[in-house]
């Protein structure tokens, strides 16, 4: 088997959380639905903007966008590439003064957004037999796209590079670490791991880190994000329970979901 591997970067990015309407906060990890939308844009599958336009024209459309219908079965792995500054973010403020944005005096709405600064993630796509996978492979290797991919906003252009096809090996023996993010249900923390602490701690031999984030993994036509899972990113030793979706890729243990 094989996997498509590439680096996903941006100067600035926002992967907007759905639970705030005053300040828009961002996830640290790109969730699967966002990545499927980005891959769909590359190979020309329709997204939410297309469906909104069709609705405004009075046409009847499906509530689930084409990119999700055709790509939802792809298995994806994610490695955040961070340094000692952790995930660097800034709050940006700007005015929306179109007139109908706010009912306050002056009709001016102050928008606040949290942006990731210079984020980078390693993205892995597991081989399957679909035509969509083959098309994604062709487009990424040959630097083609139908629509310009971006991360959160259309002025946060996605920088995709270092595209490679790697051979993979399914792991089923003893595994004590996962280099990518993973569903917390598949592993137990070894005795001595600090329970839930963001950031880095000094150690004699290494710097330990442990991140935990709740991410959407499924779409529903009526309510949008319909299923969330807790994902972990750590360099601590683990006791792995479920090994069916873990593969060795270029010396790294990648969890695909």
N, C-alpha and C positions, 0 to 999 in steps of 0.2 A: 504494500500500500504506500501511498504518498500523501504529502500535505503541501499546500501552498503556504508559504511563509512570507510576510512582508512587514516593514515598519510603517506605522501610521503616526504622523507628526502634524503639528500645526504651530504657528506662532502664538495664536490664542484660540481657545475653544470653550464652548459651553455645551455640556450634556445635561440638559435641563431636567431637574427633578419636578414631578407633577404635584407636589404637596405644598406649594406656596404661590401666592398671587401678588405679593408685595415686592419682595426681593426674590429674584429667580436664582436659586442655588444650583450648583453643578455636581454631578457624580464625579468621583475620582477615576472610576473604571468605565470604559465604554460598554454599555450593555448590548446584549445580543441583537435586540430589535434595531438599535441605532446602526450597528454594523451591517445588518441585512439591508437596511435602507441605503447605506453608503454603497454596498456592492450592487444593489439594484440600480442605483443611479449610474454606476459605471457601465453596466451592460444594457441600460435603456429601459428598465422596468418602471412602470408608473408608480407614483407615491401619493402622498396626501394632497399636494398642491394640484395635481391633475384632477383628483376627485372633487376637491373644493370648487374648481373651475367648472366641472361638469354639473355640479349641483346648482351653481349660480346661473347656469344656462337652462336650468329646468329639466335636466336629463336625469334619469334614474340610474344610479350607480351602486355597486356593492360597497359596503362599509369597510371591508378589509382591503387594503391596498394590494396591488398586484405583486409588489416586491415581497410582501410577507407570505402571500399565498404560494408563491413559487420557490421561495428560499428558506422557509421555516424549518425544513428538515435538515439543512446543513448543520454540521457540528463544528463549533468554533472554539479555539483556545486563545487566551489573552495573557500576555506577560507585561505588566506595567514596568517601564524603564524609568526609574527614579534615582535621585541621588540623595545626599544627606539633607537636602532642603525639603524632603518629602514632596508632596504635591503643592507646588507654588500657585497661589491664587490671588486675585485682586477683585475688589468690588468696583464696577464701572457704573457711573451715573450719566444719564443723558435725558434730554427732554423730547417728549412727543407732543408737538403743538399743532397737530393737524386740525384741531377745533372740536372734533367729536371724541377725542381720546379721554377727556375728563369733563365732568360736570362742575368742577370747581371753578372759582373765579379765574378768568383768563383762559380757560379750557386747555390748561397745560398739565400734562401728566409726566411726573418724574419717574423714570424707569431705572431700577437698580438690578444689575446682573452680576453674578459671580463668574469670573472667567478663569480658566486654567491657563497658566503661562508656560509656553513651550512644552506642552505635553508630548510624550512619546510612548507608544505601546507596540509590542510585538504581537502580530495577529497571525493565527494559524487556522487554516480551513482544511478540514479532513476530506479526503477524496471520497466521492460517491459516484454513482453511475448516471447521474442526471446530466441533461444537456446544459443546464444552468451552470453547473460546476465547470464543465468544459469551456463554456463561454467566459466565465470569470477568469479561468486560468489563461486563456488566450489574451484577453484584454489586459490583464495585469502584466504578463510577460512582455507584451508588445506595446505597453504604455498607451493604451487606447481608452477612451471613455465616451459614452453618449451624452451624459449630463455631467457637469463639473461637480465632483464630490466635495462636501464640506462637513464641518463638525459643529452642528448645533445652529449655526446661522450662515447665511450665504456669503457673508464677508469673512468667515473663518475657513479659508480654503484648506482642504486636506492635502498633506504632502505624503505621497505613497512612494516608498523606495525600498531598495535592497530586496527585491522580489526574487524568491528562490523556490525551487521544487525540491523537497527533502524526502528521503526515504524514512519510514517510521517503523517502529517495532512495538507491538502491543505488550504491555507489562502485566504480569500476573504473579510474580514472585514477591520477595520482600521489598517494600518501598517505604522509605522513611522521609521522603521530602517530595513536594510538588513545587515546581518552579513557576507555574502559572497561577492565576486565581482558580479557586475550586469551590464547589458546593460544600458548605461546612458539614453536611450530613455524612459525607463519605470518609471523614477522618476524625480521629481523636487526638487531642494534644498530648504529648508525652509529659510525664511528671516533671514539674519544674518550669514549664513555659509560663510566662506571665499571662494572666487571664485575658485581659482585653485592654491593651495599651497601644495607642496610636503613636507612630513615630519611631525613633531609633533610641536604643540604649547601649551605652558603652559596655563592652565585654573584653576580657583579656585577649580573646582570639578573633572576635568578629563583632559586628554591630547587628543586634537582633531587632527584628521588626515584625509587627503583626497588625494587619489592617482588616477590617470587617465592614462590608457594605451590602445593603439590601438593594438588589437590582431586579428590574422587570425581565421576564423571560418569555412571556406569552402575550398575544394580543387577543382581545375579544371585540366583536363587531359593535357591541352596545356600550361597553364601559372603557374601552381602550386597554391599558395595561391590566391584565386580569390575574397574573400570577407573578409572585416575587419570591426570590430565594436569597438567603444570606451567602455571600461569597467571602472567602478568606484569601489573603495574600500574605505569606510569611516565609521566613527562611529557617524556622524552627523545625526540629525533628517531629515527625508525625507517626501515628499508628493508623495505617490505611485499612479501612473496612471494605470499600467497594473499588475494585481495580478495573472494571470493565471498560472505562472510558479514559484510561491513562496510557499514554504512548511515549516512547523515547524518541525524541527528535533532536538530532545534532547534539547529543549529550545532555539534553534537558528533559525533565518529566513534565508532560503537558496534559492537563485535564481538558477534555472536549465536552461541550454541552450543547 
